[in-house]
């Protein structure tokens, strides 16, 4: 982990000291830094970039394919990877040929994922604190829809979707194409001001998901809970005198 941190700091220092380089990195970060390198270093630089991108793509395809299958999509592993691969190619085509800059869509992607992650984390933490504090989760039941937790948690799904919709409506993007589908809950003046720049939707998504799940899961849609494992129950039971 130390090498990427050092390289990132080096890149930040380079772009901070050269405004022209900083502007070039917005549209082509790899090519912009390549122009600053000596000619003999271009080949190993390109090889290292190529290997890094391929390695990252393989890892991302594997994990995203697993996520797609975990959502309940009834496809095999090769098909799931193929679907994610097509989406990855489409995203790359947009970045290279359609997007006016490299930084804006990448930032929008990170912010969008941040909204989703914040909402999911809030539901998970709230569920753990309210309903699983004593025994946690029964791991074996998480792998089958016929387990004690059933196929899905209605309160969790409703809270997650509602928080994501609200959160995405409160974040903005510098990409002219993506900004049309984000920030729909903000006025034009708010988008252009500090509220739009703060991307407060990430924090709002966390709060909304936690509050809504706490309300639903304790009233109209109580989640299924698992009893303590046999070993735990045995250990907690009082011994005979």
BELZILIN-V649940 format. One line per field, one symbol per residue. ss: DSSP state (A for helix, B for strand, O for the rest). phi: phi as a letter, one per 20 degrees, with the letter a starting at -180 (. if undefined). A space follows every 10 residues. Layout:
ss: ???
phi: ???
//
This chain:
ss: OAAAAAAAAA AAAAAAAOAA AAAAAAAAAA AAAAOOOOAA AAAAAAAAAA AAAAAAAAAA AAAAAAAAAA OOOOOOAAAA AAAAAAAAAA AAAAAAAAOO OAAAAAAAAA AAAAAAAAAA AAAAAAAAAA AOOOOOOOAA AAAOOOOOOO OOOAAAAAAA AAAAAAAAOO OOOOOOOAAA OOOOOOOAAA AAOAAAAAOO AAAAAAAAAA AAAAAAAOOO OOOOOOOOOA AAAAAAOOOO O
phi: .fffffffff ffffffecgf ffffffdbff fffffeefff efffffffff ffffffffff ffffffffff fofecfffff ffffffffff fffffeddff beffffffff ffffffffff fffffffffe ccfedmdegf ffebfeffem fbdgffffff fffffffffd dcceffefff dcmfedffff feeffffflf ffffffffff fffffffdce cfffcdffgg fffffeffef f
//
